[in-house]
Amino acid sequence: MTHPMRGPANAAIEQHDVRALRAALDAGADVEEAQSGIPLLVHAVDVESDGATQRRTPVHVDMTALLLARGADPTRRATEGPRMSAEELAELTGHWLAVELFRAWRRER
């Protein structure tokens, strides 16, 4: 169930639902939306990394890749909690696939 204060894009990330995330973005959700000061991309990196650790499954990068493809900035810092960027969080948590995407993003700039 969607949290009443959580937008559809954040809810999709929380539910690990890349199709719902795409639908939310297609419906006009801002790729730079922040829930409680945490940008969507930071949230996606956190959920992907945490999910892999908790389930002991390989890390995936589908939500991070979609947000990056739609224009999210991996250097944008959270304004609440650990005030780090998606790029920094990926490095810290060992989310190596996101790190690779962010490195490619930097090379293309």
VODOLUM-452860 format. One line per field, with one value per residue (C-alpha): y, x, z; residue in three letters. Coordinates in nm, 2 decimals, always signed. Example, Ala and Ser with C-alpha at 12.3 -4.5 7.8 and 13.67 -1.06 7.14 Angstrom:
Y = c(-0.45,-0.11)
X = c(+1.23,+1.37)
Z = c(+0.78,+0.71)
rest = c(ALA,SER)
% end
This chain:
Y = c(+0.00,+0.35,+0.57,+0.87,+1.13,+0.94,+1.02,+0.75,+0.75,+0.71,+0.44,+0.25,+0.26,+0.14,-0.15,-0.24,-0.18,-0.04,-0.05,+0.16,+0.40,+0.43,+0.49,+0.76,+0.94,+0.91,+1.06,+1.36,+1.28,+1.50,+1.29,+1.52,+1.48,+1.45,+1.27,+1.40,+1.57,+1.24,+1.26,+0.97,+0.86,+0.84,+0.64,+0.40,+0.33,+0.27,+0.04,-0.16,-0.20,-0.28,-0.52,-0.72,-0.74,-0.84,-1.10,-1.21,-1.17,-1.00,-0.62,-0.48,-0.14,-0.10,+0.18,+0.37,+0.33,+0.45,+0.76,+0.84,+0.79,+1.03,+1.30,+1.25,+1.40,+1.15,+1.43,+1.59,+1.55,+1.46,+1.75,+1.53,+1.21,+1.13,+1.43,+1.24,+1.20,+0.88,+0.86,+0.87,+0.63,+0.38,+0.39,+0.36,+0.07,-0.12,-0.08,-0.15,-0.14,+0.21,+0.32,+0.20,+0.39,+0.71,+0.68,+0.65,+0.95,+1.16,+1.05,+1.16,+1.50)
X = c(+0.00,+0.12,+0.22,-0.01,+0.27,+0.48,+0.45,+0.40,+0.76,+0.89,+0.63,+0.74,+1.10,+1.01,+0.82,+1.11,+0.87,+1.05,+0.73,+0.54,+0.84,+0.83,+0.46,+0.50,+0.77,+0.56,+0.26,+0.47,+0.66,+0.97,+1.28,+1.44,+1.15,+1.27,+1.08,+1.19,+1.49,+1.60,+1.61,+1.46,+1.80,+1.95,+1.64,+1.68,+2.05,+1.96,+1.67,+1.87,+2.17,+1.97,+1.75,+2.04,+2.20,+1.88,+1.78,+2.13,+2.07,+2.28,+2.25,+2.04,+2.04,+1.71,+1.56,+1.89,+1.94,+1.59,+1.62,+1.96,+1.83,+1.54,+1.79,+1.84,+2.16,+2.38,+2.57,+2.26,+2.29,+2.01,+1.92,+1.81,+1.96,+2.31,+2.36,+2.52,+2.46,+2.35,+2.71,+2.86,+2.60,+2.67,+3.04,+2.98,+2.74,+2.94,+2.66,+2.91,+2.66,+2.54,+2.90,+2.97,+2.67,+2.77,+3.12,+2.98,+2.75,+3.05,+3.25,+2.95,+2.94)
Z = c(+0.00,-0.09,+0.21,+0.21,+0.20,-0.06,-0.42,-0.68,-0.79,-0.44,-0.37,-0.68,-0.57,-0.22,-0.38,-0.61,-0.91,-1.21,-1.42,-1.17,-1.16,-1.53,-1.53,-1.26,-1.46,-1.78,-1.59,-1.49,-1.17,-1.14,-1.18,-0.92,-0.67,-0.31,-0.03,+0.31,+0.15,-0.03,-0.41,-0.60,-0.73,-0.38,-0.27,-0.56,-0.49,-0.13,-0.20,-0.47,-0.24,+0.07,-0.12,-0.25,+0.10,+0.28,+0.02,-0.05,-0.42,-0.68,-0.69,-0.97,-1.12,-1.31,-1.11,-1.10,-1.47,-1.55,-1.33,-1.48,-1.83,-1.75,-1.63,-1.26,-1.13,-0.94,-0.78,-0.62,-0.24,+0.00,+0.23,+0.51,+0.67,+0.55,+0.32,+0.04,-0.33,-0.51,-0.64,-0.29,-0.15,-0.43,-0.35,+0.02,-0.01,-0.27,-0.54,-0.81,-1.10,-1.00,-0.96,-1.32,-1.45,-1.27,-1.41,-1.76,-1.69,-1.59,-1.91,-2.13,-1.97)
rest = c(MET,THR,HIS,PRO,MET,ARG,GLY,PRO,ALA,ASN,ALA,ALA,ILE,GLU,GLN,HIS,ASP,VAL,ARG,ALA,LEU,ARG,ALA,ALA,LEU,ASP,ALA,GLY,ALA,ASP,VAL,GLU,GLU,ALA,GLN,SER,GLY,ILE,PRO,LEU,LEU,VAL,HIS,ALA,VAL,ASP,VAL,GLU,SER,ASP,GLY,ALA,THR,GLN,ARG,ARG,THR,PRO,VAL,HIS,VAL,ASP,MET,THR,ALA,LEU,LEU,LEU,ALA,ARG,GLY,ALA,ASP,PRO,THR,ARG,ARG,ALA,THR,GLU,GLY,PRO,ARG,MET,SER,ALA,GLU,GLU,LEU,ALA,GLU,LEU,THR,GLY,HIS,TRP,LEU,ALA,VAL,GLU,LEU,PHE,ARG,ALA,TRP,ARG,ARG,GLU,ARG)
% end
